Amino acid sequence: MLFVPEDRQSEERAVLRQVCAGPKAEPYETARLHRGGRSVDVLPQCHSNP
């Protein structure tokens, strides 16, 4: 199941590139899909392991 809304796919790829490029990606506001299909606002923080 895909939790990233269709209109946010490019945003997800950009965040993954940022995490791979450095030790920490800045928090950002976005939305994800609940299993029932409704959109949920989230503020994820991504950290890579050293």
C-alpha positions in Angstrom: 0.0 0.0 0.0 1.3 3.5 -0.9 1.0 6.1 1.9 2.3 9.1 -0.2 -0.5 11.0 -2.0 -0.1 11.1 -5.7 0.4 14.8 -5.8 3.3 14.5 -3.2 5.4 11.8 -5.0 8.1 14.2 -6.2 8.4 15.7 -2.7 9.0 12.2 -1.3 11.8 11.6 -3.8 13.5 14.9 -3.0 13.4 14.1 0.8 15.0 10.7 0.2 17.8 12.3 -1.9 18.4 14.8 0.9 18.6 12.0 3.6 21.0 10.1 1.4 23.2 13.1 0.8 23.8 14.2 4.4 23.5 13.4 8.1 20.2 15.1 8.6 17.2 16.3 6.6 15.2 19.3 7.9 11.7 18.6 9.2 9.0 19.5 6.7 5.2 19.6 6.6 3.4 17.2 4.3 0.5 14.8 4.1 0.1 11.1 4.1 -2.8 8.8 3.4 -4.6 7.0 6.2 -5.5 3.3 5.4 -9.1 4.5 4.9 -7.9 6.9 2.1 -8.2 10.2 3.9 -5.3 12.7 4.0 -3.5 13.2 7.3 -1.1 16.2 7.9 2.3 15.1 9.2 5.6 16.7 10.2 8.2 13.9 9.7 11.9 14.2 10.7 14.4 12.1 8.8 17.8 11.1 10.2 20.4 8.9 8.6 22.5 6.5 10.7 26.1 7.5 10.9 
